[in-house]
Amino acid sequence: MLNLIEKTKLASGLRSIMSPGVGERSPIKVEERSVSSTEQSREILRQLGLIEGGANSFQISVSERTALNIMSVWAAVRYLSDTIAMLPTTVIERVSDNESIKHHDHPVAEFLRSPCQEYPEYTCTQTLLASANLHGNGVAIVEKTKNRIPTNLRIMDARTFNVRYLNDHPIFPKNLVYEFPYSGKQGFRFAPNDIIHIRSLCMPGQLKGISPVRNAARTLGITIAGENYNGHLYAGGAKPAGIVEVPTAMGDVAYERFKESLDRMLDRLRSDPGSISNTPLILEEGAKFNPWSMTAEDVQLLMTRRFQIEEVARMYRVPPHKIGSLEKSSFNNIEQQNIDAVTDSLQPWVIQVQQEFTRKLIHPSEQSRFSVHLDLSGVLRGDYKSRTEGYKNMAMMGAMSADEARNLERMNPLADGMGARPRVPVNTMPIPDETQADKHVEKIVNQAETPKENAPGVGDGTDGGKD
């Protein structure tokens, strides 16, 4: 327990590290991302008993960089960022509720084909999404002309920016601004319209997204601890320690020889962990070495590793089979799991990217008609048989032409425009309206009442050949 004097000192130190007073501007600092760092503020709060220990409670350092050493985290981040980066990006104009037109010659469409000077289109989107999935924020400065046409994206380090409301700036009074240290000749403050900001989960009242890695530090710390144990276990030849059993007390000379032999073995083991399998131990006076029969199954290491894969999958909302865990997948459900991956894992990020690109790249006067669209149909195509069955059904009801189906399969149109128009079976017709239906019924009735001239037994006085 802390006495009153110690608590007063701690409270005084806590006040000294809180936010600066009104009118003071806090300097921009690179945020330390290691959860196990012992900052003064966290240490004081922990000593006061206001918070509990984080991942450092078992001395495991968890940061965005160390989290990537976990293969399931690496796979989840790569799946989300790589899959969204390879989606075709276009600019669409909404002509009506039922019609939209792709504009490949729109200035934003041309810009999105090469948005970054440092990276190609794929790497630019991939880097933004990877940063958002690790740090909670993917940030890029949009360089524009005087006519507000985007010319370049500068992807920034998500650890170095600050976003806040200004109360004293002459250009942005009481407005939201983004601040970057050492951002170049353009200055270090930017308006929100000049920033692409992709966030992870964002809490009310906060302007930045929450880092999944920092939020799940304990879970990832357990994973890292399991990896470390596994490495030490196999570095020692997968042979655990044991107990030396001596039936009687050892003499001084035998004990010294045994201790020297044990020290030599331990020294060699510290310099070369794998040498335990070929390092002998001399035992005297009936001493017997009894190893601990503790295996990976005994400590449930394999089960823990499988569970941690599922934990990472939950953290990123990614189906386990997308990060290499196929235990619960089969030929019967894998297609449905792929659809769930698109709707539950990819689509939320895709919608955010579409909305952010539309807000920050399309001119405000055009946003009512134009928008940026990422096409997910490529990842929903399924196998070849399923696709062709879908094309057939669409063509049977006249909803797709042959050229449209060939375009989806990266094939050229048919010659002379033969596949440009949709086709329907000749034995089908549109559903008639009320007037057309009355005329059709009247025509059928008239045809039924009119006798056929050449039909036997009709109007010739005969009975049609009946006896």
C-alpha positions in Angstrom: 0.0 0.0 0.0 1.2 3.5 -0.8 1.1 6.1 2.0 -0.3 9.5 1.6 3.0 11.2 0.7 3.7 8.6 -2.0 0.2 9.0 -3.4 0.5 12.7 -3.5 3.8 12.5 -5.5 2.3 10.1 -7.9 -0.8 12.3 -8.4 1.5 15.3 -9.0 3.4 13.4 -11.6 0.2 12.3 -13.2 -1.0 15.8 -13.5 2.3 16.9 -15.0 2.0 14.5 -18.0 -1.6 15.2 -18.8 -2.6 17.4 -21.8 -1.3 21.0 -21.9 -3.4 23.8 -20.8 -5.9 25.8 -23.0 -4.1 27.7 -25.7 -1.0 25.6 -25.6 -0.2 23.5 -28.6 1.1 20.0 -28.0 4.0 19.0 -30.1 3.6 16.2 -32.7 5.4 13.1 -31.6 6.0 9.8 -33.2 3.7 7.5 -31.2 5.5 4.5 -29.6 3.6 1.5 -30.8 5.1 -1.1 -28.4 2.5 -2.1 -25.9 5.1 -3.2 -23.4 6.8 0.2 -23.2 6.9 1.6 -19.7 5.8 5.2 -20.2 5.7 7.4 -17.2 1.9 8.0 -17.5 1.0 4.3 -17.7 3.4 3.4 -14.9 1.8 6.0 -12.6 -1.7 4.9 -13.4 -0.7 1.3 -12.8 0.9 2.1 -9.4 -2.3 4.0 -8.4 -4.3 0.9 -9.2 -6.3 2.6 -11.9 -5.4 0.3 -14.7 -4.0 -3.3 -15.0 -0.9 -4.5 -16.7 -1.2 -5.0 -20.4 0.8 -7.4 -22.6 3.9 -6.6 -20.5 2.3 -8.5 -17.6 4.2 -11.5 -18.9 7.0 -9.5 -20.5 6.0 -10.0 -24.1 6.5 -7.0 -26.4 3.7 -6.6 -28.9 3.9 -4.0 -31.6 2.7 -3.8 -35.2 6.2 -4.9 -36.4 6.4 -7.9 -34.0 2.7 -8.9 -34.8 3.7 -9.5 -38.4 6.0 -12.2 -37.2 2.9 -14.2 -36.4 2.0 -16.0 -39.6 -1.8 -15.8 -39.1 -1.6 -12.0 -38.7 0.6 -11.8 -41.7 -1.8 -13.9 -43.7 -4.9 -12.0 -42.6 -3.4 -8.6 -43.4 -2.1 -9.8 -46.8 -5.5 -11.3 -47.6 -7.4 -8.1 -46.9 -4.9 -5.7 -48.5 -4.0 -7.8 -51.5 -7.5 -8.8 -52.4 -8.9 -5.3 -52.3 -5.8 -3.9 -54.1 -6.4 -6.2 -57.1 -10.0 -5.1 -57.6 -10.7 -3.1 -60.7 -11.4 0.6 -59.9 -13.6 2.7 -62.1 -15.5 6.0 -62.1 -19.3 5.5 -62.5 -21.9 8.1 -63.5 -25.4 7.5 -62.2 -27.7 8.3 -65.1 -30.9 7.1 -63.4 -31.9 4.7 -60.7 -31.6 1.8 -63.1 -28.7 2.9 -65.3 -25.1 3.8 -64.7 -22.2 4.5 -67.1 -18.5 3.7 -66.7 -16.2 6.7 -67.5 -12.7 5.5 -68.3 -11.7 9.0 -69.5 -12.7 10.9 -66.4 -9.8 12.7 -64.8 -10.2 10.8 -61.6 -10.3 7.5 -63.5 -7.1 8.4 -65.3 -5.5 9.4 -61.9 -6.5 6.1 -60.3 -4.7 4.1 -63.0 -1.4 5.7 -61.6 -2.1 7.4 -58.3 1.4 7.4 -56.7 4.7 8.4 -58.0 6.5 6.0 -55.6 4.2 3.0 -56.1 2.1 1.4 -58.8 -1.7 1.4 -58.4 -1.7 -2.1 -56.7 0.9 -1.3 -54.1 -0.6 2.1 -53.3 -4.0 0.6 -52.3 -2.3 -2.4 -50.7 -0.1 -0.1 -48.5 -3.1 2.0 -47.3 -5.1 -1.1 -46.4 -2.1 -2.8 -44.6 -1.5 0.3 -42.6 -5.2 0.5 -41.6 -5.2 -3.2 -40.5 -2.1 -2.9 -38.4 -2.0 0.7 -37.1 -5.8 1.4 -37.3 -5.2 4.2 -39.9 -4.1 4.4 -43.5 -3.3 8.0 -44.4 -2.2 9.6 -47.7 -1.9 13.3 -48.8 -3.7 14.1 -52.0 -1.8 16.6 -54.1 -4.1 18.6 -56.4 -4.0 21.3 -59.1 -5.6 24.7 -58.8 -8.7 23.1 -60.3 -8.9 20.5 -57.6 -7.9 17.7 -59.9 -5.8 15.0 -58.1 -2.3 14.5 -59.4 -0.5 12.4 -56.8 -1.0 10.4 -53.5 1.8 10.6 -50.9 1.3 7.7 -48.4 2.3 8.8 -44.9 3.4 6.9 -41.8 0.3 6.4 -39.7 2.3 6.7 -36.5 3.4 10.3 -37.2 0.2 12.2 -38.0 -2.2 14.1 -35.7 -5.8 15.1 -36.4 -7.6 17.6 -34.3 -9.8 20.7 -34.3 -8.2 24.1 -34.5 -9.4 27.1 -32.5 -6.8 29.7 -33.4 -5.7 29.1 -37.0 -6.4 32.0 -39.4 -7.1 29.7 -42.4 -9.0 26.9 -40.7 -10.7 28.5 -37.7 -12.4 25.8 -35.6 -12.0 23.3 -38.4 -10.6 19.8 -38.5 -7.0 19.6 -39.7 -4.4 16.9 -40.3 -0.9 17.6 -39.1 2.3 15.9 -40.3 5.8 16.6 -39.2 8.3 17.2 -42.0 5.7 16.8 -44.7 7.6 19.1 -47.2 7.4 22.6 -48.6 3.6 22.6 -48.6 3.6 22.8 -44.8 2.5 20.4 -42.2 -1.2 21.2 -41.9 -3.8 20.0 -44.4 -7.5 20.3 -44.8 -9.6 17.0 -44.6 -10.5 17.2 -48.3 -6.8 16.8 -49.1 -6.3 13.6 -47.0 -7.3 10.0 -47.7 -7.9 8.5 -44.3 -8.9 4.8 -44.1 -9.8 3.8 -40.6 -10.4 0.6 -38.7 -13.0 0.6 -35.9 -13.5 4.2 -34.7 -15.1 5.0 -31.3 -17.4 8.0 -30.8 -15.6 11.2 -30.1 -12.3 9.9 -31.6 -10.8 11.0 -34.9 -8.4 8.0 -35.4 -9.1 4.4 -35.8 -8.2 1.8 -33.2 -5.2 -0.4 -33.9 -6.3 -4.0 -34.0 -2.8 -5.1 -32.8 -2.8 -2.8 -29.7 -6.4 -3.7 -28.9 -5.6 -7.5 -29.0 -2.2 -7.2 -27.4 -2.9 -9.9 -24.8 -4.2 -12.4 -27.4 -1.2 -11.8 -29.6 1.2 -11.9 -26.6 0.0 -15.4 -25.8 0.6 -16.4 -29.5 4.1 -14.9 -29.3 4.8 -16.7 -26.0 3.7 -20.0 -27.6 6.0 -19.4 -30.5 8.9 -18.7 -28.2 8.2 -21.8 -26.2 8.0 -23.9 -29.3 11.3 -22.4 -30.5 13.1 -23.2 -27.2 11.6 -26.7 -27.2 12.9 -27.6 -30.6 16.2 -25.8 -30.1 16.8 -28.1 -27.2 16.2 -31.2 -29.4 12.6 -31.4 -28.1 13.9 -33.0 -24.9 12.6 -31.4 -21.7 14.7 -31.1 -18.5 14.6 -33.6 -15.8 15.7 -34.7 -12.3 19.0 -36.4 -11.2 18.1 -39.1 -8.6 20.8 -40.2 -6.3 20.1 -43.2 -3.9 22.6 -41.9 -1.3 24.4 -38.7 -0.6 27.2 -38.0 -3.1 30.8 -37.6 -1.9 32.5 -34.3 -2.2 34.7 -35.4 -5.1 31.9 -37.1 -7.0 29.7 -34.0 -6.5 32.4 -31.7 -7.8 32.9 -33.8 -10.9 29.2 -34.0 -11.5 28.8 -30.3 -11.1 31.7 -29.6 -13.5 30.2 -31.9 -16.0 26.8 -30.3 -15.6 28.2 -26.8 -15.9 30.1 -27.7 -19.1 26.9 -29.1 -20.6 24.9 -26.0 -19.6 27.5 -23.6 -21.0 27.5 -25.5 -24.3 23.8 -25.5 -24.3 23.6 -21.7 -23.8 26.0 -21.1 -26.8 24.5 -23.8 -29.0 20.9 -24.8 -27.9 20.8 -27.6 -30.4 23.8 -29.3 -28.9 21.9 -31.0 -26.0 21.3 -34.1 -28.2 25.0 -34.8 -28.4 26.2 -33.5 -25.0 26.8 -36.4 -22.5 26.3 -36.0 -18.8 28.5 -38.1 -16.5 26.7 -39.7 -13.5 28.4 -41.4 -10.6 27.4 -43.4 -7.5 24.3 -44.8 -8.9 22.8 -41.5 -9.9 20.0 -41.7 -12.4 18.6 -39.0 -14.7 14.8 -39.0 -15.0 13.5 -36.7 -17.7 10.2 -34.9 -17.4 7.9 -36.6 -19.9 6.3 -33.4 -21.0 5.3 -33.2 -24.7 3.7 -30.6 -26.9 0.4 -32.4 -26.4 0.8 -32.3 -22.6 1.0 -28.5 -22.6 -1.7 -28.4 -25.3 0.7 -26.5 -27.5 -0.8 -27.7 -30.8 -4.3 -27.0 -29.7 -3.3 -23.5 -28.5 -1.7 -22.8 -31.8 -4.9 -23.8 -33.6 -6.9 -21.7 -31.3 -4.7 -18.6 -31.8 -5.3 -18.9 -35.5 -9.0 -18.7 -34.9 -8.5 -15.7 -32.6 -6.6 -13.8 -35.3 -9.3 -14.7 -37.7 -11.9 -13.3 -35.4 -9.8 -10.2 -34.9 -9.8 -9.4 -38.6 -13.1 -11.0 -39.5 -11.5 -13.3 -41.9 -12.6 -16.9 -42.5 -9.9 -19.3 -41.1 -9.5 -21.0 -44.4 -8.3 -17.7 -45.9 -5.3 -17.8 -43.6 -4.5 -21.4 -44.0 -6.7 -23.2 -41.5 -8.7 -25.8 -43.4 -9.9 -28.0 -40.6 -13.6 -26.8 -40.8 -13.6 -26.5 -44.6 -14.8 -29.1 -47.2 -15.9 -29.3 -50.8 -19.5 -28.8 -49.7 -19.1 -25.5 -47.9 -16.0 -23.9 -49.3 -17.9 -21.9 -52.0 -20.3 -20.5 -49.4 -17.4 -19.6 -47.1 -15.8 -17.7 -50.1 -19.0 -15.8 -50.5 -19.1 -15.0 -46.8 -15.5 -13.8 -47.0 -16.5 -11.3 -49.6 -19.7 -10.0 -47.9 -18.3 -10.0 -44.3 -14.6 -9.4 -44.7 -13.9 -7.5 -47.9 -17.1 -5.5 -48.5 -16.9 -3.3 -45.4 -13.4 -2.2 -46.4 -14.4 -1.8 -50.0 -17.4 0.4 -49.1 -15.1 2.6 -47.0 -12.5 3.0 -49.7 -15.2 3.8 -52.3 -16.7 6.5 -50.1 -13.4 8.0 -49.1 -12.1 8.1 -52.7 -15.4 9.7 -53.9 -15.3 12.3 -51.1 -11.7 13.3 -51.5 -11.0 12.8 -55.3 -14.3 13.6 -57.1 -15.0 17.4 -57.3 -17.8 18.3 -54.9 -19.9 19.6 -57.8 -19.8 16.2 -59.4 -20.3 14.0 -56.4 -24.1 13.8 -56.9 -23.5 12.0 -60.2 -20.1 10.5 -60.2 -18.5 8.0 -57.7 -15.5 5.7 -57.4 -16.5 2.0 -57.7 -14.4 -1.1 -56.8 -15.7 -4.1 -58.7 -16.2 -7.2 -56.5 -17.6 -9.4 -59.2 -14.2 -10.9 -60.0 -13.9 -12.5 -56.5 -17.5 -13.7 -56.7 -17.2 -15.4 -60.0 -16.9 -19.0 -58.7 -15.8 -21.9 -60.8 -16.1 -22.1 -64.6 -19.2 -24.3 -64.5 -21.1 -22.0 -62.1 -20.2 -18.9 -64.2 -21.4 -20.4 -67.5 -24.6 -21.5 -65.9 -25.1 -17.9 -64.6 -24.4 -16.5 -68.1 -26.9 -18.9 -69.6 -29.6 -18.0 -67.2 -29.0 -14.3 -67.8 -29.1 -14.7 -71.5 -32.3 -16.8 -71.5 -34.2 -13.9 -69.9 -32.6 -11.3 -72.1 -30.6 -9.6 -69.3 -27.2 -10.2 -70.9 -25.8 -10.3 -74.5 -23.2 -12.7 -75.7 -20.6 -9.9 -76.0 -21.2 -8.9 -72.3 -20.6 -12.5 -71.2 -17.5 -12.7 -73.4 -16.2 -9.5 -71.9 -16.5 -10.9 -68.4 -14.3 -13.9 -69.6 -11.8 -11.5 -71.2 -12.8 -12.5 -74.7 -13.2 -10.2 -77.7 -16.8 -9.4 -79.1 -18.3 -11.5 -81.9 -17.6 -10.2 -85.4 -20.0 -7.8 -87.2 -21.9 -7.1 -83.9 -23.5 -10.5 -83.9 -23.3 -10.7 -80.1 -24.2 -7.1 -79.2 -28.0 -7.6 -78.9 -29.6 -9.7 -76.2 -31.5 -12.7 -77.4 -34.6 -14.4 -76.0 -36.4 -17.7 -76.8 -39.1 -17.4 -79.5 -41.7 -19.1 -77.4 -41.7 -16.3 -74.8 -43.3 -12.8 -74.9 -43.4 -9.8 -72.5 -46.2 -9.8 -69.9 -49.0 -7.7 -71.4 -50.7 -4.8 -69.7 -54.5 -4.6 -69.2 -55.3 -3.2 -72.7 -53.0 -5.7 -74.4 -54.5 -8.5 -72.3 -58.1 -7.6 -73.4 -57.1 -7.5 -77.1 -55.3 -10.8 -76.8 -58.3 -12.5 -75.1 -60.7 -11.1 -77.7 -58.5 -12.4 -80.5 -58.5 -15.9 -79.0 -62.3 -15.8 -78.6 -62.8 -14.7 -82.3 -60.5 -17.5 -83.5 -62.4 -20.0 -81.5 -65.9 -18.9 -82.9 -64.8 -18.7 -86.5 -65.2 -22.2 -88.2 -62.4 -23.5 -90.4 -63.5 -23.7 -94.1 -61.7 -26.9 -94.9 -62.4 -28.8 -91.7 -64.5 -31.9 -92.3 -67.9 -31.9 -90.8 -68.2 -28.2 -90.5 -70.8 -26.5 -92.7 -71.0 -29.4 -95.3 -73.9 -31.3 -93.9 -71.8 -34.2 -92.9 -71.0 -35.5 -89.4 -67.2 -35.4 -90.0 -67.0 -39.1 -90.8 -68.4 -40.3 -87.5 -70.7 -43.3 -87.6 
